[in-house]
Amino acid sequence: MTVSHAPARSAAAVIARAVVDGVRHALPEHAPLFDARAAEFVASVLEHDGPAVAPGIAVGADAFREVGVAEYAAGKELDRLSRVYHSAGRSALPVLASLSRQPGAGAALMDTGVEALLRCVDVLVRLSTAAYRAAHTPSVTELRRDLLREILSGRPPAKWTVLAAEAGWVPPARVVAVAAEPGAVRASFGPEVLADLTGEYPHLLVPDDVEIGGVLAGARAAVGPAVAPADAATSMRWARRTLELVRREVIEDGPLVRWSDHLTTHWLFADEVLTAALVTRSLAPIDGLPPNERTKLAETLDAMLAARGGAPEIADNLGVHPQTVRNRLRRLRTLFGDALDDPYERLDLRIALRAELLAPEPARPVTPIRAA
């Protein structure tokens, strides 16, 4: 049944041709499969709220099934087709935008068209995925790896519940994500753990009541926050970010590093451009000094901001003579002036000094850990 939130038939046909052209372009080896019948099927899916279309038109769905079988026979990864279909959907957006600007198109065409495109891509992915899996009976290991990928993609539980049952995984109340170096994970672990150890960046999903040390082989790994399985992507993002900062020597190395032990560091490095700007502005009065003098004044400034007492306490903390501290404090007063008495400026100074201490090489390149 045609619904009000789908494009009209004429618009659906034009958009469908753009989608199919995008697929043909991305999959030239399979282009003969995607003929006029395939475009007619896509148009029908766009026009209706589901794949239940007339039998003659449904024949066009065979192209998307056949390409799933062909991809399996060629040894290609299942998610390749998903990427192609999503890209083809995006490539149709300019066509949709152009149609929405035509006289009489209706103000809602752009919104309804985008919704229909998303729905259509999901239908195409499911057709090819079902055919791919029907052509291959995956092992439990493959099923669990696919499940982990689905969960970490951020898809809602309703989208992977059936796959979880097939993989024999019972979702716990809370999980933690683990990002590991190659070789950091033991070859075997319990069925409650989901893992993908095949890529450049091994990663796991572990119930938060399972001892992670028993899963690891001693090499470096980082743990994200405990979350509901539906939010596992968030935990993995922080686990990977923690491991990245360990590799950059911002966070102290160790066989198992927990994100929760470094919350201030994560906060300071969440936006490094902003933090660098704060350091530059707040510490500008000592920026042009000779390196040795600047280091000593920065140490004294940090000790002064943290101290409750005067020069004797600061001197004791720094291991220098009180008179040396008094001389430095006078120099700091000359350089920073009233900023040393302003509580907001003092807070900025403490944050800037902490950030500079954690990142003594601000130009050090960032090499983020890519999502699997």
N, C-alpha and C positions, 0 to 999 in steps of 0.2 A: 504493500500500500504506500502510495506516495505521501510523504509527510511535509508539513509546512516548513520545517527547518532544513530542507534539501533544495539544491538548485533546480531550476526548471529544466525540462528535457533538452532544449536547445543549448543552454549553457553547459549542462552536464556533458553533452556530446563533445563540445569544444575542449573542455577541461580534460575529459577522458583521453582524447587524442594526444594532448600534451603529456599526460602521465605515461601513456604507452610509448610515445616517442622517447621520453626520458629513460624508460626501461630498455628499449631497443638500443639506444645509444650506449648505455652502461654495459649491456650484455650483447655485444654484436654477434657472438657465436650462437646465441639463442634467438636472434632477431626474427627468423622465419616463423617462430612459434606465435609471435605477437602480431597477428593479422587484424583484419577489421572486426572479426568476431570477438577478439580479446578487448578491443576498444569499446565495442558495444556492451560487453559485460561490465567493464569498468564504469561506463556511463550509467548503466542500470543500478550499480551499487551506489554511485554518487546520488542518483535520483531518489533512491529508496533508503530506508534506515537499516538495511541488512542485506545479506547475500541471497535471500530467497527471491529469485527472479524467474521469469518465464523459461520453460525447458529449452526452447530454441536459443535464447540468449545465454543460458547457463552453460552451453557448450563452450563459450568463450573462456569459462573458468578453467578449462582443461589446460590451457597454455601455462597457467600459473602452477598447476599441479605437475605438468610435464617438466617444467624447468626445475622444480624441486627434485624430481627423480634424476634429471640430467646432472644437476650439481652434485648429488651424492655419488653418481657413477664416475664423475670426474675427480672425486676426492676433495671437493671444495668444502670450506667451512659453511655451516648452516647460516650463520649470521651475515654472510655476504649478501644474500638476497634481501634480508631485512634492510641492510644499509642502502641497497639499490632502490628498493621501493620507497623508503623515506626520502631519498634524494630526488626520485622522480616526482613525488608529491610536492616537494619544495620547488622543483623546477616549473610546476604548473601554477605557482602563485602569481607570477607576473601576468599570465593569461587570465586568471581569475580577477586580478586587479583591473585589467583592461576591460573586461566584461562589466565589472561593477560600475565603471564610469560611463557606460553607454546610456543614452536616454531610455528611460522606462525600465532600467534594470532593477530598480528597487534598492532602497538604502541598506537592506539587510543582506544583500547577496554576498558581500565580502565575508561577513560573519558566518552565514550559513554554509558558504562554500568552503571555508577553512575547516569547519566542523565536519563537513562531508568528506573532505580530503583525508582528514585524520582517520575517520571511520573506514574509508576505503582502503587506506594503506594497511590498517589492521586486518582487514579481510584478506587482502592479498598475501600478507605475511603468514596468516594462519593456513591458507590454502597450500602454499609452498612448503611450509614447515610440516604440515601433516603428511604431505606426499614424500618429503625427504625422510621423515622418520619411519614411514611405512616401508620405504625401500631399504631401511637399515634398522636392525634391532640393536639399539645402543646398549652398551654394557652399563652396569650400575655406576661405575666410575664416571662414564660419560654423562649419564643422567644427572649425577650429583654435580658435575662440573657445569652442565647447562643450568641446573637449578641455581647454583651460586651466581652465575652470570645474570640470570633473570632477577634475582633478589637485589644484586648490587646495581642493576640498571635503574632501580627505583620504582619498578612496576608494583602496583598494589598486590597484596597477598592473593586476591581472587584470581589474578593472572597466573600464579605459579603454584596454587594449592594442589592441583591434579598432578603436576610434575613432582611436587614434594612427596606425594603418596607413591608415585611410581619409583622414586629414588629411595624410598624407605626412610625418609627424614621427617621426624616429628618436630615441628618448630617449637623451641623453648620459649619461655616468657621473655627472656632477654639474652642478647648475644653480644659478643665483642668481636671486632674485626682485628686481624693481625696481618701486618705487612712485613714480609721477611726478605732477607737476602737469599740468593740461591744457595741451596744446601743447608738452610737453617731449620728445615722441617724434617721430622722423622718420616721414614717410609711408610709407617703404619700408625693408625690412630683409630679411635672409636667411631662408630657410625653416627654419633651425635655431632661430629665435626665435618663441615663442608670445606673442601680445599681445591685449589687449582695451583699445581706446582709445575705446570708445563711452560709457562711464559717466562719473560725476562724478570718479572716481579712476582714471585710466589705470594699467595695470599690465602687466608683462611677465615672462616666464620665459626666461632667457638661459643658454646653456651657459657654464660658468665659464671656459672658455678663449677666449671671444669678447670682444673689446674693447667694453665697454659704451658708451664715448664715441662710438663710431661709430653707435650706435643713437639717441642722444639729440640733440636740437636745441639744447641749451644752457640750457633752463630747469631749474628745480629738480627733482631726483630723488634717491631714496635706495635703497641696495642692501643686501639682507640677506645672511646667511651662505651659503656654498656647501654644498649638501646633495645627497643622492640625490633623483631626481625624486619618489620616494614621499613625501619629507619636504618638498616644496616649500611646503606650507601654513605650515610653521614659518619658512622663510626669508621668506615674504611677510609674516607677522605682524611680524617684526623690521624689515623694510623699511618697513612702514607706521608702526610705532612710531617709527622714526628720523625719518621725514618729519613726523610729528606733533610731535616735540620740536623739530625745526627751525622749524616754524610757530609754536611757542610761544616761540621765541628762547632755548630752553634749550641747544640745540646750534647751533654757529655755522653760518650759512648758506653755501651754495656750490652750484655747478651739479650736483655729484655728491657725495653724502655717503654714506660707507660706515659701516655699523653697527659694524664692527670697530674703527674709530678712536675709538669713544665707549663702550667697554664699561663703564667706571666710572660714567659718567652713566646708562647703562641700568640698571645695578645699583642706583644711588641712587633712580631713578625707577620701579623695578619695583613698589614698593609705597609710594606717596606718603604714605599715612596713617602707615605705620610710620616713614618717614623724617622726616616732620613731628614725630612724637612724640619721636624721638631728638633733633632740633634743639631742641625745646622743653625737654626734660629736661636735656640737656647744657649748653645756653647759658642756663639759667634765672638764674644769678648776675648776668648783665649785661643781662637782659631789660628791667628797669625803669629803666635809665639813660637820660639824654637821648640822642637819636639820634647826635649828633656824638661824644659820649664813647664810646658803645657801639661805633660804627664803628671808632674808633681802638684801643680795647681788643681788639676782635675781630681787627683786622689784626695787632696786636702778639702776641696769643695764637697766631695762625696761624704767624707768623714764628718765635716761640719754639719751638713744637712741631716745626718743620721744621729749626731750626738745630742745628748741632753745637757751636758756640761760645757765648759769652755775649753781653752787651749790645753790645759793639762790632760783632760780626757782624750781630746783629739790626738795629742802628741803620743799618748800611751797606745792608742789604737794604731797609729802609723809607725810607731817605733822610732820617733825622732825627738829632738829636744823641744820643750815648750816654746822657747824663744823663736825657734825656726817656724813653728806653727803660727806664732803671732805675726811674724814677718809675712808669711804667706796669706794670712787672713786679711792683713792690711792691703796687700796687693789685690786680693779678690774683691775687697770692698771698693777699691779704686776702679777695677775693671767692670764689675757688675752693678755697683751702686745700689739703688733702692730695690732692685729685683731680689736681693737677698732677704728683704723684709716682707715681700709680698707672698702670701701663702700659695697663690696659684702659680706664680713664677717659680717658687721653690719646688712645687710638685713637678712642674715641667722639667726643671733641672735634674731632679732625681730620676725621672723617667729617661731623660736624654742620656744621663751618665750610665744608667743600667743598660740601655740599648747599645751604647758605644762599647761597654765592657763585653757584652755578648757577641758583638760583631766588630772586632777590631779591624777587619778588612771589609769595609762597606762595598767595595767594588767586586767582591767575590761573586762569581757567576752563580745564578740559580739554575739547577737542573731538576725540575719537578719530576716526580715519579708518575708516569703515565698510567691511566686507568687501564685495566686489562680488558 
